[in-house]
Amino acid sequence: MPETRKKWSFRRWRRRWNDRRAALTLRWRIWFDRHILSHETRRSWRRRWDRRSRRIGQVVENAGYKVLPNRPNAAPDTSWTRLLKHANDIVSRVYPPDIRRQHAREFRAVWHQLSAPFRHANHRIGSWLADFLLPAFTPIGFRKTFFNWKGAAGAILAVALLSSVFLWLVPGWRSHNGTKWAAQARLLLNRGYQLMAFQTALRAFQQNARNEEAARVLADISERQGFSDALNWRHRVVACANSTTNQLSLASTALKFEPPPYPTTSRILSSISGAAANLPQYHVVAAQYEARNGRWTPAEDHYLAALTREPANTDVELALALLRLQTRNPAKIDRAQTTLASLSLQTNIAVRALRSLVTVSAERGDFETAVQYSTRLLAQESSTFEDRMVHLELLTRKRDPECAIFLNTLQEQVSANPVFIAQLGVWMSTHKQSTNARLWFSRLPPTIQRSDAVLLASADIYANDSDWAGMEQFLLKQSTQRGDSRGWGTIEFVRQALLARAYRGLGERRACAENFNRAKELASGMSQRLASLTRLVLTWGWDAEVEDLLWTMFERYPDETWAADTLLKEYRTRNNTDGIRRVFALQLKHSPNDSLLKNNLAMTLLLQKVDLPTAHRLALESHQQNPDSAINTSTYAYSLLLQDQPVESRKAMEALGTNVLKVPSIAAYYAIITAANGDKKTARQYLDLARQADLLPEEKTLLDGVRKRL
């Protein structure tokens, strides 16, 4: 059967044309180098030798000697010269010299006639340059030529052309490029190239901060990778186009990254409930919101409403079935299993349905059914390595004799992938097969054994068995076998950290500290390495070392805000106000004009009664920068109270309004201020509201003191 011809494409044609043009250009350059430059070089050598010959002959004649002329006919005949003479005679007989001269004259006459227009144009251009342009750029000629109505009209036309270029063509070109880059980023993301899609979309967004599609692509990428930045990108999408679809996407993302009670999702759903009541996406997001809050019946109603408006949506059917599985109603659970069984027969959603059935069966302890569903799942083309690991776990928990056979098969399948090898090796270690895992690693090719993932997995196997001596020997041995003078190369800091863990397990505190400091020093050169080391040490439960690494990250890389956020969260959990103050102080050092940071540092200083002049100054500056902020105003009011100005302090608080004063965190300070003003009744009222606030130890101490005085 003949092949069908591809449809004509301008992009393919342009690519082929560019290839042909490049080939022709290359051929022209090669021909020019061979036939023009080389001939010109030989001509220059010949002219140079002729000049030297004439100069030498002149010197010889001046000395009284006679220089013989060059006589080509006197040269002895050779076979080559005789052949050339014979060829010349033949040509002369066929094409006589007289006719050749006549034809040459006729050709020159015709060429002169054909080239006359070009010579005339060249003459006119030269005359225009000599008679008009060059004299016009002299002082006198410029005034004579341009200082008239023609010059004014030309200037206006030139300004109009430049304005059209900069005000219409350039913005249009930039907008076209932004749209094109955003479309390319979406295409790359759909095809799985997340890094290239992120770079292209970020380039488009940096060029135009109102590029809706670029912001949406960046939000999708961040959401897929589990980064909380997705919420910020969704807010920017809504800022670009405040449509119902974008608001629902923001609400869905807020459900994933905001803590309960999900204020952003609640606000959006309540604001668009009337306009979006007929949209299936609205009911899906509302169902997810209700399910997150444990309200199963309203969530089920919303899923049913979405199915009513879009009956063929298998994703909603799957979500509804998973929701019914979480209820305690046997009838709904049976209906959900029936739905999942029917969805598992549909190609577009079979994998997700089978995974759900495997999970449900395993949670119920029905490993026989779970293995059956898992076997069907592995038969799907889109099944992953994680699905095979789940199947292996099910066989192990079922104590199936085929578990060993499947494990050997899986080892053969992943023998060329270091990441999968590492995961399987760690699984074997956690299931009391550490010896078999090490034996399997030893039989792997040397390149696989020296890969980063396998080396880390080998160290984890020793750690899971608490074999600290074996771990030490393995790490010291690998530093000499790696073939790199720096040990493990780019992850040498990980080897040093693992050595520190091994020495701590052996009770050698000094060696542990030395290796950990060396690991921190090696990782401090790059923020990514320092973050990786922090995450690694965090899994070991080394709180002091994690805090040290976070401070190092915060001090060296202030743009990595996650380090400061983690420190604040940890200090807030410990009720460590001094640590919170140190974080705020360093943040304010990097961002000296941030009113919120000024307020935070001022409040901690006021609570600790430390450096009060600085605290009063920061409280005043933050209030002046953002006087509408209730938090800044409460800090400023408390600062006035400490400066023995209770009346002004109460006036500043009451300017916020009654509704704001009822917020628990604000009510706590209003209770303190009203108590200082002698208004015990109001103080008691707001003390009751302040019980719901999440306060620091110093704030709780202040409130306890107020309660004792009332």
MODAMO-V996815 format. One record per backbone hydrogen bond with DSSP energy under -1.0 kcal/mol. NH is the residue of the N-H (numbers start at 1). CO is the residue of the C=O. If there is no record, write none. Layout:
nh & co
NH & CO
NH & CO
This chain:
nh & co
13 & 9
14 & 10
15 & 11
16 & 12
17 & 13
18 & 14
19 & 15
20 & 16
21 & 17
22 & 18
23 & 19
24 & 20
25 & 21
26 & 22
27 & 23
28 & 24
29 & 25
30 & 26
31 & 27
32 & 28
33 & 29
34 & 30
35 & 31
36 & 32
37 & 32
38 & 33
40 & 36
41 & 37
42 & 38
43 & 39
44 & 40
45 & 41
46 & 42
47 & 43
48 & 44
49 & 45
50 & 46
51 & 47
52 & 48
53 & 49
54 & 50
55 & 51
56 & 52
57 & 53
58 & 54
59 & 55
60 & 56
61 & 57
62 & 58
63 & 59
64 & 61
65 & 60
75 & 72
82 & 78
83 & 79
84 & 80
85 & 81
86 & 82
87 & 83
88 & 84
89 & 85
90 & 86
91 & 87
92 & 88
93 & 89
94 & 90
95 & 91
100 & 96
101 & 97
102 & 98
103 & 99
104 & 100
105 & 101
106 & 102
107 & 103
108 & 104
109 & 105
110 & 106
111 & 107
112 & 108
113 & 109
114 & 110
115 & 111
119 & 115
120 & 116
121 & 117
122 & 118
123 & 119
124 & 120
125 & 121
126 & 122
127 & 123
128 & 124
129 & 125
130 & 126
131 & 127
132 & 128
133 & 128
134 & 129
136 & 132
138 & 135
142 & 138
143 & 139
144 & 140
145 & 141
146 & 142
147 & 143
148 & 146
152 & 148
153 & 149
154 & 150
155 & 151
156 & 152
157 & 153
158 & 154
159 & 155
160 & 156
161 & 157
162 & 158
163 & 159
164 & 160
165 & 161
166 & 162
167 & 163
168 & 164
169 & 164
170 & 165
172 & 168
173 & 169
174 & 170
175 & 171
176 & 172
177 & 173
178 & 174
179 & 175
180 & 176
181 & 177
182 & 178
183 & 179
184 & 180
185 & 181
186 & 182
187 & 183
188 & 184
189 & 185
190 & 186
191 & 187
192 & 189
193 & 188
194 & 192
197 & 193
198 & 194
199 & 195
200 & 196
201 & 197
202 & 198
203 & 199
204 & 200
205 & 201
206 & 202
207 & 203
208 & 204
211 & 208
212 & 210
215 & 211
216 & 212
217 & 213
218 & 214
219 & 215
220 & 216
221 & 217
222 & 218
223 & 219
224 & 220
225 & 221
227 & 222
230 & 227
231 & 228
233 & 229
234 & 230
235 & 231
236 & 232
237 & 233
238 & 234
239 & 235
240 & 236
241 & 237
243 & 241
247 & 243
248 & 244
249 & 245
250 & 246
251 & 247
252 & 248
253 & 249
254 & 250
255 & 251
257 & 253
258 & 254
262 & 259
266 & 262
267 & 263
268 & 264
269 & 265
270 & 266
271 & 267
272 & 268
276 & 272
279 & 276
283 & 279
284 & 280
285 & 281
286 & 282
287 & 283
288 & 284
289 & 285
290 & 286
291 & 287
292 & 288
293 & 289
294 & 291
295 & 290
296 & 294
299 & 295
300 & 296
301 & 297
302 & 298
303 & 299
304 & 300
305 & 301
306 & 302
307 & 303
308 & 304
309 & 305
310 & 306
313 & 310
314 & 312
317 & 313
318 & 314
319 & 315
320 & 316
321 & 317
322 & 318
323 & 319
324 & 320
325 & 321
333 & 329
334 & 330
335 & 331
336 & 332
337 & 333
338 & 334
339 & 335
340 & 336
341 & 337
342 & 338
343 & 339
344 & 340
345 & 342
346 & 343
350 & 346
353 & 349
354 & 350
355 & 351
356 & 352
357 & 353
358 & 354
359 & 355
360 & 356
361 & 357
362 & 358
363 & 359
364 & 360
365 & 362
366 & 361
367 & 365
370 & 366
371 & 367
372 & 368
373 & 369
374 & 370
375 & 371
376 & 372
377 & 373
378 & 374
379 & 375
380 & 377
383 & 380
388 & 384
389 & 385
390 & 386
391 & 387
392 & 388
393 & 389
394 & 390
395 & 391
396 & 392
397 & 393
398 & 394
400 & 395
403 & 400
406 & 402
407 & 403
408 & 404
409 & 405
410 & 406
411 & 407
412 & 408
413 & 409
414 & 410
417 & 414
421 & 417
422 & 418
423 & 419
424 & 420
425 & 421
426 & 422
427 & 423
428 & 424
429 & 425
430 & 426
432 & 429
433 & 428
437 & 433
438 & 434
439 & 435
440 & 436
441 & 437
442 & 438
444 & 441
449 & 445
450 & 446
451 & 448
455 & 451
456 & 452
457 & 453
458 & 454
459 & 455
460 & 456
461 & 457
462 & 458
463 & 459
464 & 460
465 & 461
466 & 463
467 & 462
468 & 466
471 & 467
472 & 468
473 & 469
474 & 470
475 & 471
476 & 472
477 & 473
478 & 474
479 & 475
480 & 477
481 & 477
482 & 478
487 & 484
491 & 488
492 & 489
495 & 491
496 & 492
497 & 493
498 & 494
499 & 495
500 & 496
501 & 497
502 & 498
503 & 499
504 & 500
505 & 501
506 & 502
508 & 503
509 & 507
512 & 508
513 & 509
514 & 510
515 & 511
516 & 512
517 & 513
518 & 514
519 & 515
520 & 516
521 & 517
522 & 518
523 & 519
524 & 520
526 & 523
530 & 526
531 & 527
532 & 528
533 & 529
534 & 530
535 & 531
536 & 532
537 & 533
538 & 534
539 & 535
542 & 537
543 & 541
546 & 542
547 & 543
548 & 544
549 & 545
550 & 546
551 & 547
552 & 548
553 & 549
554 & 550
555 & 551
556 & 552
557 & 553
560 & 557
561 & 559
563 & 560
565 & 561
566 & 562
567 & 563
568 & 564
569 & 565
570 & 566
571 & 567
572 & 568
573 & 569
574 & 570
576 & 571
577 & 575
580 & 576
581 & 577
582 & 578
583 & 579
584 & 580
585 & 581
586 & 582
587 & 583
588 & 584
589 & 585
590 & 586
591 & 587
594 & 591
598 & 594
599 & 595
600 & 596
601 & 597
602 & 598
603 & 599
604 & 600
605 & 601
606 & 602
607 & 603
608 & 604
610 & 605
615 & 611
616 & 612
617 & 613
618 & 614
619 & 615
620 & 616
621 & 617
622 & 618
623 & 619
624 & 620
625 & 621
626 & 622
629 & 626
633 & 629
634 & 630
635 & 631
636 & 632
637 & 633
638 & 634
639 & 635
640 & 636
641 & 637
642 & 638
644 & 641
645 & 640
649 & 645
650 & 646
651 & 647
652 & 648
653 & 649
654 & 650
655 & 651
656 & 653
661 & 657
663 & 660
667 & 663
668 & 664
670 & 666
671 & 667
672 & 668
673 & 669
674 & 670
675 & 671
676 & 672
677 & 673
678 & 675
679 & 674
680 & 678
683 & 679
684 & 680
685 & 681
686 & 682
687 & 683
688 & 684
689 & 685
690 & 686
692 & 689
693 & 690
700 & 696
701 & 697
702 & 698
703 & 699
704 & 700
705 & 701
706 & 702
707 & 703
708 & 704
709 & 705
710 & 706
